[in-house]
Amino acid sequence: MHEMALAESILNIVEETARNQGAVRVTELRLEIGELANVEIEALQFGLEVVLRNSLAAGAQVEILTIPGQGQCLECGAMVPLSARYDPCPQCGGYPVRPTGGQEMRVKDILVE
């Protein structure tokens, strides 16, 4: 389950950022996870619950924003919504559709005290 490793990396980013700001506690955390990032959101939430305990972010409110997938069909050139990699173009049925969005994973905001 790579989501636990992602959760640990998120904790490292959050704690380093908080310490650099002289914070004693993280109260809120917002993440952006793309639909095409191959992340199981529920597993990531569980991993975050585990790794945030006994940290500067213990008890922090965590919000995960899902970024929709999108791509460009290399057959017809259309920019289309994309819910999974390797899906055909919903307009022409062609392949491949090159992902152009929804692959990101980032810590968007951290609120500290």
C-alpha positions in Angstrom: 0.0 0.0 0.0 1.9 3.0 -1.3 -0.6 5.4 0.4 1.1 4.9 3.7 4.4 6.0 2.2 2.5 9.0 0.7 1.1 9.8 4.1 4.6 9.8 5.7 5.9 12.0 2.9 3.0 14.4 3.5 3.8 14.5 7.2 7.4 15.3 6.5 6.4 18.2 4.3 3.9 19.5 6.8 6.2 19.3 9.8 9.1 20.9 8.0 6.9 23.7 6.7 5.4 24.2 10.2 8.8 24.3 11.9 10.2 26.7 9.4 7.3 29.0 10.3 7.9 28.7 14.0 4.6 26.9 14.5 3.8 24.7 17.5 0.8 23.0 15.9 -0.9 22.3 12.6 -4.6 22.8 12.8 -5.7 22.3 9.1 -4.3 20.6 6.1 -5.6 20.7 2.5 -4.3 18.3 -0.2 -5.0 18.1 -3.9 -5.0 14.6 -5.4 -5.7 14.1 -9.1 -8.1 11.4 -10.3 -5.3 10.0 -12.4 -2.7 10.0 -9.6 -3.3 6.3 -8.8 -4.1 7.1 -5.1 -6.8 5.3 -3.2 -8.3 8.2 -1.2 -9.7 6.1 1.6 -6.3 4.4 2.1 -4.5 7.7 2.1 -7.0 9.1 4.7 -6.3 6.0 6.9 -2.6 6.4 6.5 -2.8 10.1 7.4 -4.8 9.3 10.6 -2.0 6.9 11.6 1.0 9.1 10.8 -0.4 12.4 12.0 -0.8 11.0 15.6 1.9 12.2 17.9 3.0 14.9 15.4 2.7 18.6 15.1 -0.5 17.8 13.1 -2.2 15.6 15.6 -5.9 16.3 15.5 -5.6 18.6 12.4 -8.6 18.8 10.1 -7.6 17.2 6.8 -9.4 18.0 3.6 -8.7 16.2 0.3 -9.7 18.0 -2.9 -10.0 15.8 -5.9 -8.7 17.2 -9.2 -10.6 15.9 -12.2 -8.7 14.0 -14.9 -8.5 15.6 -18.3 -6.6 14.8 -21.5 -6.1 15.5 -25.1 -7.0 12.9 -27.7 -4.1 12.4 -30.1 -6.6 11.1 -32.7 -9.0 14.0 -33.0 -7.2 16.7 -30.9 -10.2 17.2 -28.5 -9.6 18.2 -24.9 -11.7 15.7 -22.9 -12.5 14.7 -19.4 -10.6 11.5 -18.5 -11.6 9.3 -15.5 -8.9 6.7 -16.0 -5.7 6.4 -17.9 -5.9 4.5 -21.2 -9.6 5.3 -21.6 -10.6 6.0 -25.2 -11.6 9.5 -26.3 -15.3 10.0 -25.3 -15.8 12.1 -28.5 -14.2 9.9 -31.3 -13.4 6.7 -29.5 -9.8 7.0 -30.5 -6.5 6.2 -28.7 -4.4 7.4 -27.1 -5.6 10.2 -24.9 -2.6 12.0 -23.4 -3.4 13.1 -19.8 -3.0 16.8 -19.3 -4.5 17.2 -15.8 -5.6 15.2 -12.8 -2.2 13.6 -12.1 -1.1 16.0 -9.4 -0.5 15.3 -5.7 0.3 18.3 -3.6 -0.1 19.9 -0.2 -2.2 22.9 -1.0 -2.5 24.7 2.4 -1.3 24.3 5.9 -2.9 26.3 8.7 -0.6 26.6 11.8 -0.7 28.1 15.3 
